[in-house]
């Protein structure tokens, strides 16, 4: 399955949820958000949300500042 993650093509073997994707990418879920096809997905949905062919995923890291 092909998806786009942060503007880069990624090939996945079979079905995968957001939690599995983040694990495969070694991304911590602390201080970040996930957007799929321009919709923010709540962290409570990461295990339930199955990615689909041609999904566009953005991993957004929170940046502190003042």
DSSP file (Angstrom, degrees, kcal/mol; ACC not computed):
  #  RESIDUE AA STRUCTURE BP1 BP2  ACC     N-H-->O    O-->H-N    N-H-->O    O-->H-N    TCO  KAPPA ALPHA  PHI   PSI    X-CA   Y-CA   Z-CA
    1    1 A X              0   0    0      0, 0.0    11,-3.2     0, 0.0     2,-0.4   0.000 360.0 360.0 360.0 136.9    0.0    0.0    0.0
    2    2 A X  E     +A   11   0A   0      9,-0.2    52,-3.6     7,-0.0    53,-0.4  -0.841 360.0 162.2-100.7 132.5    1.3    3.5   -0.9
    3    3 A X  E     -A   10   0A   0      7,-2.3     7,-3.0    -2,-0.4     2,-0.5  -0.937  34.3-124.7-136.4 163.9    0.9    6.5    1.4
    4    4 A X  E     -Ab   9  56A   0     51,-2.7    53,-3.8    -2,-0.3     2,-0.5  -0.954  23.3-172.2-110.2 125.8    2.6    9.8    1.6
    5    5 A X  E >  S-Ab   8  57A   0      3,-3.0     3,-1.3    -2,-0.5    53,-0.2  -0.971  74.6 -21.4-121.3 117.5    4.2   10.8    4.9
    6    6 A X  T 3  S-     0   0    0     51,-2.7    -1,-0.2    -2,-0.5    52,-0.1   0.911 129.0 -50.5  47.8  48.4    5.4   14.3    5.3
    7    7 A X  T 3  S+     0   0    0     50,-0.4     2,-0.4     1,-0.2    -1,-0.3   0.621 117.4 111.3  69.4  17.7    5.6   14.6    1.5
    8    8 A X  E <  S-A    5   0A   0     -3,-1.3    -3,-3.0     2,-0.0     2,-0.2  -0.977  70.8-116.8-123.2 136.9    7.6   11.4    1.0
    9    9 A X  E     -A    4   0A   0     -2,-0.4     2,-0.4    -5,-0.2    -5,-0.2  -0.485  33.4-173.3 -69.5 133.9    6.2    8.2   -0.6
   10   10 A X  E     -A    3   0A   0     -7,-3.0    -7,-2.3    -2,-0.2     2,-0.5  -0.999  14.3-148.4-132.5 132.0    6.1    5.2    1.8
   11   11 A X  E     -A    2   0A   0     -2,-0.4     2,-0.4    -9,-0.2    -9,-0.2  -0.875  16.7-166.6-100.4 128.5    5.3    1.6    0.9
   12   12 A X        -     0   0    0    -11,-3.2     2,-0.9    -2,-0.5     4,-0.1  -0.882  21.7-127.8-114.1 146.4    3.5   -0.4    3.6
   13   13 A X  S    S-     0   0    0     -2,-0.4    -2,-0.0     2,-0.1     0, 0.0  -0.827  72.1 -42.1 -91.4 105.7    3.0   -4.2    3.7
   14   14 A X  S    S-     0   0    0     -2,-0.9     2,-0.1     2,-0.0    -2,-0.0  -0.179 105.6 -11.7  75.0-167.1   -0.7   -4.7    4.3
   15   15 A X        +     0   0    0     35,-0.0     2,-0.3    -3,-0.0    37,-0.1  -0.339  62.8 176.1 -70.0 147.6   -3.0   -2.9    6.7
   16   16 A X        -     0   0    0     35,-0.4    35,-2.8    -4,-0.1     2,-0.2  -0.979  19.4-143.8-152.1 140.6   -1.6   -0.5    9.3
   17   17 A X  B  >  -E   50   0B   0     -2,-0.3     4,-2.1    33,-0.2    33,-0.2  -0.464  38.1 -99.8 -93.8 174.8   -3.1    1.8   11.9
   18   18 A X  H  > S+     0   0    0     31,-1.2     4,-2.7    28,-0.8     5,-0.2   0.896 122.6  54.9 -63.6 -40.0   -1.6    5.1   12.9
   19   19 A X  H  > S+     0   0    0     27,-1.7     4,-2.0     1,-0.2    -1,-0.2   0.913 109.1  48.2 -59.9 -42.4    0.0    3.7   16.0
   20   20 A X  H  > S+     0   0    0     26,-0.3     4,-2.5     2,-0.2    -1,-0.2   0.884 110.4  51.7 -64.6 -39.5    1.8    1.0   13.9
   21   21 A X  H  X S+     0   0    0     -4,-2.1     4,-2.1     2,-0.2    -2,-0.2   0.937 109.8  48.4 -62.5 -46.9    3.0    3.7   11.4
   22   22 A X  H  <>S+     0   0    0     -4,-2.7     5,-2.8     1,-0.2     4,-0.4   0.880 111.9  50.3 -62.5 -37.4    4.4    5.8   14.2
   23   23 A X  H ><5S+     0   0    0     -4,-2.0     3,-1.1    -5,-0.2    -1,-0.2   0.927 110.2  49.2 -64.4 -44.8    6.2    2.7   15.7
   24   24 A X  H 3<5S+     0   0    0     -4,-2.5    -2,-0.2     1,-0.3    -1,-0.2   0.847 114.4  45.7 -64.0 -33.2    7.6    1.8   12.3
   25   25 A X  T 3<5S-     0   0    0     -4,-2.1    -1,-0.3    -5,-0.2    -2,-0.2   0.458 110.2-124.6 -87.2  -1.2    8.9    5.4   11.8
   26   26 A X  T < 5 +     0   0    0     -3,-1.1     2,-0.5    -4,-0.4    -3,-0.2   0.908  56.1 155.8  56.0  46.1   10.2    5.5   15.4
   27   27 A X      < -     0   0    0     -5,-2.8     2,-0.2    -6,-0.1    -1,-0.2  -0.896  40.0-133.9-106.0 128.8    8.2    8.6   16.2
   28   28 A X        -     0   0    0     -2,-0.5    -5,-0.0     1,-0.1     0, 0.0  -0.564   6.7-142.4 -76.3 142.8    7.2    9.4   19.8
   29   29 A X    >   +     0   0    0     -2,-0.2     3,-0.8     2,-0.1     2,-0.3   0.457  69.2 108.4 -85.9  -0.3    3.6   10.4   20.3
   30   30 A X  T 3  S-     0   0    0      1,-0.2    32,-0.1     3,-0.0    -2,-0.1  -0.628  90.0  -0.1 -79.9 133.3    4.5   13.0   22.9
   31   31 A X  T 3  S+     0   0    0     -2,-0.3    31,-3.0     1,-0.2     2,-0.3   0.873 112.7  97.3  59.7  43.1    4.1   16.6   21.7
   32   32 A X  E <   -C   61   0A   0     -3,-0.8     2,-0.3    29,-0.3    29,-0.2  -0.965  53.7-150.3-150.8 167.4    2.9   15.8   18.3
   33   33 A X  E     -C   60   0A   0     27,-2.6    27,-3.0    -2,-0.3     2,-0.4  -0.954  11.9-137.3-137.9 157.1   -0.2   15.5   16.2
   34   34 A X  E     -CD  59  41A   0      7,-0.6     7,-2.8    -2,-0.3     2,-0.4  -0.966  13.3-169.1-119.7 133.0   -1.2   13.4   13.2
   35   35 A X  E     -CD  58  40A   0     23,-2.4    23,-2.7    -2,-0.4     2,-0.5  -0.982   0.8-169.5-119.1 130.2   -3.2   14.7   10.2
   36   36 A X  E >  S-CD  57  39A   0      3,-2.7     3,-1.1    -2,-0.4    21,-0.2  -0.980  77.5 -15.9-121.3 120.2   -4.6   12.3    7.6
   37   37 A X  T 3  S-     0   0    0     19,-3.1    -1,-0.2    -2,-0.5    20,-0.1   0.900 130.4 -51.9  52.4  45.1   -6.0   13.9    4.4
   38   38 A X  T 3  S+     0   0    0     18,-0.4     2,-0.4     1,-0.2    -1,-0.2   0.652 116.1 113.1  69.1  20.2   -6.0   17.3    6.1
   39   39 A X  E <   -D   36   0A   0     -3,-1.1    -3,-2.7     2,-0.0     2,-0.3  -0.987  67.3-127.8-123.3 125.5   -8.0   16.1    9.2
   40   40 A X  E     -D   35   0A   0     -2,-0.4     2,-0.5    -5,-0.2    -5,-0.2  -0.543  22.2-146.9 -69.9 130.7   -6.4   15.9   12.6
   41   41 A X  E     -D   34   0A   0     -7,-2.8    -7,-0.6    -2,-0.3     5,-0.1  -0.887  16.9-122.1-101.2 124.9   -6.8   12.5   14.1
   42   42 A X    >   -     0   0    0     -2,-0.5     3,-2.4     1,-0.1     4,-0.4  -0.343  19.3-120.8 -64.0 145.5   -7.3   12.4   18.0
   43   43 A X  G >  S+     0   0    0      1,-0.3     3,-1.4     2,-0.2     4,-0.3   0.817 112.4  66.2 -56.1 -31.0   -4.6   10.3   19.8
   44   44 A X  G 3  S+     0   0    0      1,-0.3    -1,-0.3     2,-0.1     3,-0.2   0.663 101.5  50.0 -65.5 -14.4   -7.5    8.1   21.2
   45   45 A X  G X> S+     0   0    0     -3,-2.4     4,-2.7     1,-0.1     3,-0.7   0.463  78.7  99.0-101.2  -3.8   -8.1    7.0   17.6
   46   46 A X  T <4 S+     0   0    0     -3,-1.4   -27,-1.7    -4,-0.4   -28,-0.8   0.842  87.5  43.8 -56.8 -37.2   -4.5    6.0   16.6
   47   47 A X  T 34 S+     0   0    0     -4,-0.3    -1,-0.3   -29,-0.2    -2,-0.1   0.749 120.0  42.3 -79.5 -22.3   -5.1    2.3   17.3
   48   48 A X  T <4 S+     0   0    0     -3,-0.7     2,-0.7    -4,-0.1    -2,-0.2   0.743  90.4  92.6 -94.1 -27.0   -8.5    2.2   15.5
   49   49 A X     <  -     0   0    0     -4,-2.7   -31,-1.2     1,-0.0     2,-0.5  -0.592  61.6-158.6 -79.8 110.7   -7.7    4.4   12.5
   50   50 A X  B     -E   17   0B   0     -2,-0.7   -33,-0.2   -33,-0.2     2,-0.1  -0.757  15.8-127.9 -89.7 129.9   -6.6    2.2    9.6
   51   51 A X        -     0   0    0    -35,-2.8   -35,-0.4    -2,-0.5     2,-0.3  -0.432  24.5-151.0 -73.3 149.5   -4.6    3.9    6.8
   52   52 A X    >   -     0   0    0     -2,-0.1     3,-2.0     1,-0.1    -1,-0.0  -0.828  31.9 -72.5-121.8 160.0   -5.8    3.5    3.3
   53   53 A X  T 3  S+     0   0    0     -2,-0.3   -50,-0.2     1,-0.3    -1,-0.1  -0.205 117.8  10.6 -48.7 133.9   -4.1    3.5   -0.1
   54   54 A X  T 3  S+     0   0    0    -52,-3.6    -1,-0.3     1,-0.2   -51,-0.2   0.583  86.0 157.9  68.8  14.2   -3.0    7.0   -1.2
   55   55 A X    <   -     0   0    0     -3,-2.0   -51,-2.7   -53,-0.4     2,-0.6  -0.385  37.5-137.7 -61.9 147.0   -3.6    8.6    2.3
   56   56 A X  E     -b    4   0A   0    -53,-0.2   -19,-3.1   -51,-0.0     2,-0.4  -0.948  24.5-170.6-111.2 113.5   -1.6   11.8    2.9
   57   57 A X  E     -bC   5  36A   0    -53,-3.8   -51,-2.7    -2,-0.6     2,-0.5  -0.866  10.2-167.9-110.4 134.6   -0.2   11.8    6.4
   58   58 A X  E     - C   0  35A   0    -23,-2.7   -23,-2.4    -2,-0.4     2,-0.7  -0.990   9.4-155.0-120.6 126.0    1.5   14.7    8.1
   59   59 A X  E     - C   0  34A   0     -2,-0.5     2,-0.6   -25,-0.2   -25,-0.2  -0.902  17.5-163.9 -98.1 114.8    3.3   14.2   11.4
   60   60 A X  E     - C   0  33A   0    -27,-3.0   -27,-2.6    -2,-0.7     2,-0.4  -0.894   3.8-155.7-109.4 118.1    3.3   17.5   13.1
   61   61 A X  E     - C   0  32A   0     -2,-0.6   -29,-0.3   -29,-0.2     2,-0.2  -0.776  18.3-125.3 -93.8 133.8    5.7   18.1   16.0
   62   62 A X        -     0   0    0    -31,-3.0     2,-0.5    -2,-0.4    -1,-0.0  -0.560  23.4-158.0 -74.7 138.8    4.9   20.8   18.6
   63   63 A X        -     0   0    0     -2,-0.2     2,-0.2     2,-0.0   -32,-0.0  -0.981   5.8-144.0-122.8 125.1    7.6   23.4   19.1
   64   64 A X        +     0   0    0     -2,-0.5     2,-0.3     2,-0.0     0, 0.0  -0.479  35.4 135.0 -83.5 157.5    7.8   25.4   22.3
   65   65 A X              0   0    0     -2,-0.2    -2,-0.0     1,-0.1     0, 0.0  -0.981 360.0 360.0-179.1-178.5    8.8   29.0   22.3
   66   66 A X              0   0    0     -2,-0.3    -1,-0.1     0, 0.0    -2,-0.0   0.400 360.0 360.0-151.5 360.0    8.1   32.3   23.7
